[in-house]
Amino acid sequence: MDVPDKNHNIEPVEQQQQHAYHFAAAFQPTFFHSSLKPESIEDFDFESAPMTHLNEAHHVSDDDPIPLSSSVTAHSNVASSFASTTPILHLSPTHAPPLPRPDAYSLKMMGHSHNITQAPFELKLPSSSYVLREQSYRNYQIFPGQTRFLLHGRLVTSGDYRAFLAGLFLLIVPSVLFAVFTCPYLWNNVHPAIPIIYAYLFVLTLVSMLKTSWTDPGIIPRNLDPLIEQEIQDNASFESTTPPKEIWIKNTPYSLTYCETCKIYRPPRASHCRQCDNCVEFEDHHCAWLNNCIGKRNYRTFFTFITSAAILCVFVIVSCVYQLIYFSRQTASFNYVFSQAPVSFVLCIYSFILLWLVGGLTLYHCSLVLRGVTTHEQIRADIIKAKYPELGANPYNKHNPFRNMIQVLCQPQPKSYLRRRKMADPVIEKL
């Protein structure tokens, strides 16, 4: 390959046969002021906003190969049908110093750049004294934020897992003690079905807890509106304000909030979680005990977890009280009863305390489900009502508790927007 002259302009190329170069994405979506009028607010999806490209759109799916400029930016990591990219190559004179070796951490920090419309790397001609090789990463390996990926991107959770481990301990240890010391008495003196029902409740609680903790809650991909910040910097008339974008909810214009961290217009009912550092669709809250956000994709399993945990507490209390009453009939001495079933006595008190916490949380979320709101919306009801008096405090209510429950708990789990295991752009590494 001929080395160009210092002042010679090199035209952009898409592929290099002799050397592997890193291409920077030049995805340039421009959004119009949306007049989208969905039939209902639940039908709104941030991917359906009208948008145009500077070049022809290329439809992709999960089965299609990733475009060269996918990485973790813009729409090529979204399971959508409007991804469009243009490779651009920036070359500098040969006497420029070589690039430092990029790694997964440096690529991950690219997501925090203040000017994301610029290419993250300025590519330079390699010196003849270096041998370059192409290194590939999957999207989950360079995903920004505080999200942790387990089993090669198949499981999604947050960064701080100490409270989650404590929650597992509080669930598993008392359950094992009940199975060892109380279930034999129930099997022999009450009915064999009682321990079987207990085992089913315990497995249901444990599985729903793990599934909620390790499921993508509905993370919205970053950089869906990457040009907004650059437009603000280039045009002083904006005065550090983002261009407005509105949708229509019940014939009322609703302004979308622009997230400076994720570089997107958040759809309705979405919030940015500070613990996970992600925008989550239909975010209810961040649960430290589960080490994950509770959102559109895992709220149903979360509701199953707290409900089954509350029922399990009631089951343990009733079983332990029955055993204690049986021994108290033999003698009225407290010391005798405690000596015959000390574990059941302790578990009864423990489950009673836990029932106040988990049971209260279950009743609260039952109220939210029947009214069709989330915890965030419940907290900000007065703000929403003051800002949009036409919509009221709860514009998402279907005015039927049964229909609200079906909408929240009986819908199939939507597909994740993240293409976690897809290959990102190849990276040039120096040997």
KEFI-412472 format. One record per residue (C-alpha): residue in three letters; z, y, x. Coordinates in nm, 4 decimals. Each point is the difference from the previous one (the first is absolute). Layout:
<rs>
 residu        z        y        x
    ALA        Z        Y        X
...
</rs>
This chain:
<rs>
 residu        z        y        x
    MET   0.0000   0.0000   0.0000
    ASP  -0.0987   0.3369   0.1424
    VAL   0.2771   0.2529   0.0435
    PRO  -0.1038   0.3265  -0.1627
    ASP  -0.0083   0.3287   0.1722
    LYS   0.3019   0.2263  -0.0380
    ASN  -0.1800   0.2496  -0.2194
    HIS  -0.2087  -0.2565  -0.1803
    ASN   0.0815  -0.0433  -0.3693
    ILE   0.0375  -0.3599  -0.1063
    GLU  -0.0976  -0.0808  -0.3541
    PRO   0.2474  -0.2018  -0.2169
    VAL  -0.0676  -0.3719   0.0020
    GLU   0.1437  -0.2744  -0.2167
    GLN   0.0159  -0.2875   0.2433
    GLN  -0.0008  -0.0350   0.3764
    GLN  -0.1343  -0.3225   0.1480
    GLN   0.1348   0.0485   0.3518
    HIS   0.3450   0.1465  -0.0667
    ALA   0.2359  -0.0216  -0.2987
    TYR   0.0976   0.3412  -0.1260
    HIS   0.2480   0.1072  -0.2662
    PHE  -0.1574   0.1772  -0.2947
    ALA   0.1934   0.2649  -0.1937
    ALA  -0.0200   0.0180  -0.3737
    ALA  -0.1675   0.2998  -0.1550
    PHE   0.0702  -0.0721  -0.3616
    GLN  -0.0282   0.3249  -0.1873
    PRO   0.0877  -0.0240  -0.3685
    THR   0.0087   0.3181  -0.2058
    PHE   0.1813   0.0034  -0.3315
    PHE  -0.0952   0.2106  -0.2978
    HIS   0.2446   0.1359  -0.2523
    SER   0.0286  -0.3049  -0.2130
    SER  -0.0445   0.0155  -0.3720
    LEU   0.0690  -0.3696  -0.0345
    LYS   0.1428  -0.0843  -0.3401
    PRO   0.1306  -0.3565   0.0005
    GLU   0.0680  -0.1688  -0.3260
    SER   0.3616  -0.0295   0.1028
    ILE   0.1975   0.0954   0.3050
    GLU   0.0377  -0.3663   0.0947
    ASP  -0.3789  -0.0190   0.0368
    PHE   0.0008   0.2705   0.2675
    ASP  -0.0690  -0.1240   0.3495
    PHE  -0.0263   0.2187   0.3066
    GLU  -0.3163  -0.1827   0.1023
    SER  -0.1808   0.1107  -0.3167
    ALA   0.0049   0.3720   0.0823
    PRO  -0.3578   0.1353   0.0314
    MET  -0.1024   0.0501   0.3588
    THR  -0.3126   0.0433   0.2063
    HIS  -0.0928  -0.0975   0.3524
    LEU  -0.2079   0.1665   0.2626
    ASN  -0.1946  -0.3189   0.0339
    GLU  -0.0887  -0.2918  -0.2210
    ALA   0.2855  -0.2129  -0.1238
    HIS   0.0290  -0.3550   0.1172
    HIS   0.1780  -0.2363  -0.2347
    VAL   0.2510  -0.2283   0.1601
    SER   0.2335  -0.2679  -0.1185
    ASP   0.2669  -0.2145   0.1581
    ASP  -0.2641  -0.2581   0.0832
    ASP  -0.2310   0.2452   0.1720
    PRO   0.0287   0.0761   0.3719
    ILE   0.2062   0.3030   0.0883
    PRO  -0.2052   0.3094   0.0877
    LEU   0.0192   0.1173   0.3584
    SER   0.2114   0.2993  -0.0889
    SER   0.2520  -0.1773  -0.2166
    SER   0.3211  -0.0007   0.2031
    VAL   0.2788   0.1016  -0.2352
    THR  -0.1642   0.3193  -0.1187
    ALA  -0.1787   0.0988  -0.3160
    HIS  -0.1609  -0.2375  -0.2432
    SER  -0.1135  -0.2872   0.2171
    ASN   0.3518  -0.1423  -0.0144
    VAL   0.0154   0.0328  -0.3763
    ALA  -0.1181  -0.2759  -0.2283
    SER  -0.2406   0.2468  -0.1577
    SER  -0.3721   0.0386  -0.0408
    PHE  -0.0707   0.3325   0.1635
    ALA   0.0418  -0.0229   0.3735
    SER  -0.2398   0.1944   0.2187
    THR   0.0188   0.0602   0.3707
    THR  -0.2048   0.1602   0.2733
    PRO   0.0567  -0.0899   0.3668
    ILE   0.0147   0.2901   0.2442
    LEU   0.0152  -0.0322   0.3762
    HIS   0.1333   0.2833   0.2174
    LEU  -0.0978  -0.0235   0.3649
    SER   0.1170   0.2147   0.2891
    PRO  -0.1138   0.0300   0.3652
    THR   0.0570  -0.2924   0.2307
    HIS   0.2487   0.1835   0.2200
    ALA   0.2535   0.0177  -0.2848
    PRO   0.3095  -0.2193   0.0472
    PRO  -0.0100  -0.3397  -0.1721
    LEU   0.1773  -0.0639  -0.3250
    PRO   0.3527  -0.1391   0.0090
    ARG   0.0338  -0.3470  -0.1369
    PRO   0.0480   0.0191  -0.3765
    ASP   0.2375  -0.2427  -0.1595
    ALA   0.1222  -0.0801  -0.3492
    TYR   0.2746   0.2643   0.0207
    SER  -0.2376   0.2806   0.0969
    LEU  -0.2337  -0.1014  -0.2799
    LYS   0.2883  -0.0027  -0.2460
    MET   0.1022   0.3513   0.1031
    MET  -0.3509   0.1211  -0.0808
    GLY   0.1024  -0.0054  -0.3645
    HIS   0.2499   0.2806   0.0699
    SER  -0.2562   0.2348   0.1536
    HIS  -0.0040   0.3518  -0.1463
    ASN  -0.3781   0.0234   0.0156
    ILE  -0.1346  -0.3262  -0.1253
    THR  -0.3531   0.1239  -0.0473
    GLN  -0.0478   0.0029   0.3760
    ALA  -0.0855  -0.3192   0.1809
    PRO   0.3239  -0.1452   0.1417
    PHE  -0.1677  -0.0895   0.3295
    GLU  -0.2633   0.1905   0.1933
    LEU  -0.2084  -0.2685   0.1600
    LYS  -0.1104   0.0347   0.3586
    LEU  -0.2487  -0.1836   0.2115
    PRO   0.1695  -0.2831   0.1888
    SER   0.0164   0.0061   0.3729
    SER  -0.1627  -0.2833   0.1873
    SER   0.3378  -0.0932   0.1508
    TYR   0.1396  -0.1060  -0.3374
    VAL  -0.0770  -0.2995  -0.2167
    LEU   0.0452   0.0601  -0.3713
    ARG   0.0549  -0.2543  -0.2698
    GLU   0.0151   0.0244  -0.3757
    GLN   0.3384  -0.0631  -0.1640
    SER   0.0277  -0.0512  -0.3752
    TYR   0.2998   0.0645  -0.2252
    ARG   0.0658  -0.0720  -0.3626
    ASN   0.0811   0.2857  -0.2328
    TYR   0.3655  -0.0963  -0.0398
    GLN   0.0530   0.0198   0.3779
    ILE  -0.0836   0.3719   0.0119
    PHE   0.1239   0.1019  -0.3448
    PRO   0.2022   0.3263   0.0191
    GLY   0.3351   0.0568  -0.1653
    GLN   0.3204  -0.2025  -0.0058
    THR  -0.1508  -0.3087  -0.1620
    ARG   0.0561  -0.3389   0.1655
    PHE  -0.2478  -0.2838  -0.0330
    LEU   0.1080  -0.3633   0.0323
    LEU  -0.2034  -0.3196   0.0396
    HIS  -0.3010   0.1847   0.1392
    GLY  -0.0125   0.2581  -0.2770
    ARG   0.0551  -0.2340  -0.2934
    LEU   0.3466   0.1363  -0.0823
    VAL   0.0850   0.3685  -0.0357
    THR   0.3480   0.1495   0.0305
    SER   0.1769   0.3052   0.1400
    GLY   0.1596   0.0650   0.3373
    ASP   0.3763  -0.0199  -0.0544
    TYR   0.0949  -0.3584  -0.0893
    ARG   0.3799   0.0084   0.0471
    ALA   0.0814   0.0685  -0.3649
    PHE  -0.2502  -0.2674  -0.1026
    LEU   0.1741  -0.2594   0.2185
    ALA   0.3341   0.1049  -0.1475
    GLY  -0.1432  -0.0464  -0.3487
    LEU  -0.1202  -0.3490   0.0882
    PHE   0.3467  -0.0831   0.1310
    LEU   0.1670   0.1256  -0.3184
    LEU  -0.2322  -0.2174  -0.2077
    ILE  -0.0254  -0.3218   0.1994
    VAL   0.3564  -0.0524   0.1265
    PRO   0.1791   0.0230  -0.3392
    SER  -0.2728  -0.2107  -0.1592
    VAL   0.0465  -0.2746   0.2574
    LEU   0.3778   0.0080  -0.0493
    PHE  -0.0455  -0.0335  -0.3749
    ALA  -0.2394  -0.2922   0.0452
    VAL   0.2399  -0.1818   0.2354
    PHE   0.3370   0.0567  -0.1714
    THR  -0.0699   0.0689  -0.3693
    CYS  -0.3207  -0.1823  -0.0888
    PRO   0.1477  -0.3503   0.0598
    TYR   0.2693   0.0707  -0.2586
    LEU  -0.2594   0.1291  -0.2483
    TRP  -0.2208  -0.3040   0.0595
    ASN   0.2793  -0.2522  -0.0614
    ASN   0.2074   0.1733  -0.2670
    VAL  -0.2394   0.2225  -0.1961
    HIS  -0.3673  -0.1011   0.0171
    PRO  -0.2522  -0.0712   0.2790
    ALA  -0.2321   0.2635  -0.1464
    ILE   0.2404   0.2807   0.0968
    PRO  -0.0544  -0.0290   0.3796
    ILE  -0.3746  -0.0392  -0.0591
    ILE  -0.0116   0.3255  -0.1966
    TYR   0.2012   0.1653   0.2755
    ALA  -0.2444  -0.1242   0.2643
    TYR  -0.2927   0.1405  -0.1981
    LEU   0.1647   0.3420  -0.0331
    PHE   0.0841   0.0092   0.3696
    VAL  -0.3533  -0.0931   0.1096
    LEU  -0.1506   0.2531  -0.2422
    THR   0.2260   0.2749   0.1330
    LEU  -0.0659  -0.0831   0.3647
    VAL  -0.3780  -0.0344  -0.0368
    SER  -0.0357   0.3215  -0.1993
    MET   0.2118   0.1820   0.2585
    LEU  -0.2161  -0.1187   0.2889
    LYS  -0.3243   0.0663  -0.1844
    THR   0.1061   0.3535  -0.0895
    SER   0.1032   0.0696   0.3571
    TRP  -0.3185  -0.1367   0.1588
    THR  -0.2633   0.1288  -0.2439
    ASP  -0.2137   0.3100   0.0410
    PRO   0.1524   0.2307  -0.2648
    GLY  -0.3271   0.1860  -0.0518
    ILE  -0.0483   0.1958   0.3209
    ILE  -0.2860   0.2482  -0.0277
    PRO  -0.2252   0.0061   0.3094
    ARG   0.0130   0.3108   0.2131
    ASN  -0.2665   0.2587   0.0791
    LEU  -0.1825  -0.0237  -0.3312
    ASP  -0.0330   0.3807   0.0099
    PRO  -0.0143   0.0621   0.3766
    LEU  -0.1917   0.3285  -0.0063
    ILE   0.2555   0.1958  -0.1952
    GLU   0.2128   0.0981   0.2994
    GLN  -0.3029   0.1047   0.2037
    GLU  -0.1275   0.2139  -0.2877
    ILE   0.3351   0.1741  -0.0163
    GLN  -0.0052   0.0740   0.3725
    ASP  -0.3596   0.1222   0.0009
    ASN   0.0278   0.2207  -0.3072
    ALA   0.2737   0.2622   0.0179
    SER  -0.0460   0.0861  -0.3661
    PHE   0.1865  -0.3158  -0.0926
    GLU   0.3174   0.1465   0.1494
    SER   0.1388  -0.3424   0.0885
    THR  -0.0541  -0.1410  -0.3488
    THR  -0.1938  -0.3115  -0.0850
    PRO  -0.3048   0.0195  -0.2265
    PRO   0.1129  -0.0805  -0.3545
    LYS  -0.1038  -0.3174  -0.1725
    GLU   0.0674  -0.0731  -0.3641
    ILE  -0.0385  -0.2818  -0.2468
    TRP   0.0462  -0.0023  -0.3741
    ILE   0.2920  -0.1731  -0.1692
    LYS   0.0041   0.0212  -0.3788
    ASN  -0.2332   0.3017   0.0095
    THR   0.2329   0.1752   0.2437
    PRO  -0.1055   0.0877   0.3584
    TYR   0.2286  -0.1725   0.2477
    SER   0.0037   0.1125   0.3649
    LEU   0.0081  -0.2739   0.2606
    THR   0.2336   0.0384   0.2964
    TYR  -0.1501  -0.0125   0.3487
    CYS   0.2015  -0.2077   0.2481
    GLU  -0.0074   0.1584   0.3456
    THR   0.1114  -0.3248   0.1641
    CYS  -0.2422  -0.2438  -0.1616
    LYS  -0.2836   0.2570  -0.0388
    ILE  -0.0687  -0.0941  -0.3613
    TYR   0.0295   0.1452  -0.3465
    ARG   0.2731  -0.2097  -0.1558
    PRO  -0.0967  -0.1455  -0.3374
    PRO   0.2360   0.0472  -0.2953
    ARG   0.3232  -0.2000   0.0165
    ALA  -0.0355  -0.0486   0.3779
    SER   0.2604   0.1223   0.2496
    HIS   0.0393   0.0144   0.3766
    CYS   0.2845  -0.2164   0.1288
    ARG   0.1812   0.1504   0.2983
    GLN   0.1442  -0.3341   0.1081
    CYS  -0.3357  -0.1797   0.0023
    ASP  -0.2015   0.3162   0.0802
    ASN  -0.2674  -0.1017  -0.2521
    CYS  -0.1273   0.1220  -0.3341
    VAL   0.0660  -0.2732  -0.2557
    GLU  -0.1684  -0.0246  -0.3374
    PHE   0.2401  -0.0053  -0.2971
    GLU   0.2936   0.0140   0.2397
    ASP   0.3287  -0.0574  -0.1783
    HIS   0.2348   0.0316   0.2980
    HIS   0.0639  -0.1320   0.3501
    CYS   0.2441  -0.2921  -0.0015
    ALA   0.1908  -0.0314   0.3266
    TRP   0.1399  -0.3416  -0.1011
    LEU  -0.3539  -0.1335  -0.0305
    ASN  -0.1324   0.2055   0.2930
    ASN  -0.3045   0.1094  -0.1965
    CYS  -0.1255   0.2493  -0.2524
    ILE  -0.0117  -0.1029  -0.3634
    GLY  -0.3401   0.0932  -0.1362
    LYS  -0.2969  -0.1105  -0.2031
    ARG  -0.0496  -0.3385   0.1687
    ASN   0.3597  -0.1244   0.0275
    TYR   0.1929   0.1606  -0.2852
    ARG  -0.0330  -0.3106  -0.2166
    THR   0.1525  -0.2256   0.2666
    PHE   0.2711   0.2606   0.0603
    PHE   0.0874  -0.0017  -0.3702
    THR   0.0037  -0.3800   0.0083
    PHE   0.2331   0.0083   0.3012
    ILE   0.2643   0.2304  -0.1468
    THR  -0.0139  -0.1711  -0.3406
    SER   0.0354  -0.3513   0.1412
    ALA   0.2760   0.1187   0.2355
    ALA   0.1950   0.1429  -0.2934
    ILE  -0.0427  -0.3223  -0.1997
    LEU   0.1066  -0.1999   0.3064
    CYS   0.3194   0.2053   0.0262
    VAL   0.0801  -0.0659  -0.3660
    PHE  -0.0682  -0.3707   0.0488
    VAL   0.2349  -0.0210   0.3001
    ILE   0.2760   0.1916  -0.1797
    VAL  -0.0135  -0.2235  -0.3081
    SER  -0.0087  -0.3187   0.2090
    CYS   0.2899   0.1022   0.2228
    VAL   0.2129   0.1170  -0.2930
    TYR  -0.0617  -0.3301  -0.1777
    GLN   0.1173  -0.1926   0.3069
    LEU   0.3091   0.2203   0.0407
    ILE   0.0900  -0.0424  -0.3667
    TYR  -0.0279  -0.3770   0.0396
    PHE   0.2552  -0.0031   0.2829
    SER   0.2266   0.2509  -0.1765
    ARG   0.0379  -0.2406  -0.2925
    GLN   0.1711  -0.2458   0.2315
    THR   0.2578   0.2553   0.1090
    ALA   0.0547   0.3688  -0.0518
    SER   0.0725   0.0591   0.3672
    PHE  -0.2393   0.2445   0.1615
    ASN   0.0605  -0.1520   0.3415
    TYR  -0.1031  -0.3420  -0.1266
    VAL  -0.3212   0.1311  -0.1585
    PHE  -0.0884   0.1947   0.3119
    SER   0.0677  -0.3011   0.2235
    GLN  -0.2290  -0.2202  -0.2110
    ALA  -0.2958   0.2415  -0.0094
    PRO   0.0432   0.2838   0.2516
    VAL  -0.3751   0.0449   0.0545
    SER  -0.0689   0.0242  -0.3721
    PHE   0.2717   0.2635  -0.0346
    VAL  -0.1477   0.2139   0.2791
    LEU  -0.3564  -0.0455  -0.1268
    CYS   0.1057   0.1056  -0.3477
    ILE   0.1384   0.3306   0.1291
    TYR  -0.2985   0.0531   0.2312
    SER  -0.2534  -0.0639  -0.2768
    PHE   0.1863   0.2288  -0.2389
    ILE  -0.0184   0.2902   0.2469
    LEU  -0.3641  -0.0709   0.0775
    LEU  -0.0829  -0.0178  -0.3697
    TRP   0.1100   0.3591  -0.0505
    LEU  -0.2469   0.1113   0.2664
    VAL  -0.2990  -0.2244  -0.0667
    GLY   0.0564  -0.0126  -0.3740
    GLY   0.0171   0.3774  -0.0255
    LEU  -0.3200   0.0306   0.2021
    THR  -0.1697  -0.2544  -0.2262
    LEU   0.0959   0.1870  -0.3160
    TYR  -0.1223   0.3265   0.1509
    HIS  -0.3402  -0.1449   0.0865
    CYS  -0.0252  -0.1631  -0.3415
    SER   0.0342   0.3492  -0.1428
    LEU  -0.2704   0.1302   0.2353
    VAL  -0.2381  -0.2830  -0.0882
    LEU   0.0403   0.0486  -0.3739
    ARG  -0.0699   0.3735   0.0398
    GLY  -0.2871  -0.0491   0.2452
    VAL   0.1317   0.2178   0.2847
    THR   0.1022  -0.0509   0.3618
    THR   0.3189   0.1042   0.1753
    HIS  -0.1755   0.2934   0.1691
    GLU  -0.1417   0.1183  -0.3308
    GLN   0.3396  -0.0306  -0.1650
    ILE   0.1592   0.2154   0.2703
    ARG  -0.2776   0.2627  -0.0138
    ALA  -0.0383  -0.0003  -0.3780
    ASP   0.1259   0.3578  -0.0383
    ILE  -0.2329   0.1259   0.2734
    ILE  -0.3041  -0.1691  -0.1539
    LYS   0.0892   0.1278  -0.3451
    ALA   0.0375   0.3576   0.1270
    LYS  -0.3267  -0.0113   0.1966
    TYR  -0.2056  -0.1755  -0.2675
    PRO   0.1603   0.0734  -0.3384
    GLU  -0.3025  -0.1403  -0.1829
    LEU   0.0540  -0.3402   0.1613
    GLY   0.3751  -0.0139  -0.0488
    ALA   0.2466  -0.1782   0.2228
    ASN  -0.1687  -0.3386  -0.0396
    PRO  -0.3785   0.0181  -0.0489
    TYR  -0.0380  -0.3721   0.0785
    ASN   0.2038  -0.1289  -0.2922
    LYS  -0.2031  -0.2132  -0.2422
    HIS   0.2530   0.0758  -0.2755
    ASN   0.0633  -0.3699  -0.0415
    PRO   0.2658  -0.1803   0.2087
    PHE  -0.1809  -0.3309  -0.0274
    ARG  -0.3304   0.1510   0.1223
    ASN   0.1821   0.1751   0.2844
    MET   0.1561  -0.3290   0.1061
    ILE  -0.3383  -0.1751  -0.0067
    GLN  -0.1564   0.2793   0.2048
    VAL   0.2674  -0.0182   0.2705
    LEU   0.0938  -0.3682   0.0171
    CYS  -0.2872  -0.2024  -0.1437
    GLN  -0.3015   0.1379   0.1842
    PRO  -0.1567  -0.2070   0.2822
    GLN   0.0879   0.1096   0.3498
    PRO  -0.2662   0.2460   0.1213
    LYS  -0.1807  -0.0592   0.3248
    SER   0.1329   0.1658   0.3139
    TYR  -0.1934   0.3049   0.1170
    LEU   0.0690  -0.0870   0.3635
    ARG  -0.2394  -0.2252   0.1870
    ARG   0.2697  -0.1072   0.2393
    ARG  -0.1699  -0.2910   0.1727
    LYS  -0.3456   0.1521   0.0325
    MET  -0.1168   0.0813   0.3508
    ALA   0.0189   0.3642   0.1029
    ASP  -0.2407   0.1707   0.2384
    PRO  -0.0177  -0.1659   0.3422
    VAL   0.1834   0.1848   0.2747
    ILE  -0.1105   0.0436   0.3609
    GLU   0.2537  -0.1233   0.2538
    LYS  -0.0168   0.0258   0.3783
    LEU   0.0380  -0.3203   0.1976
</rs>
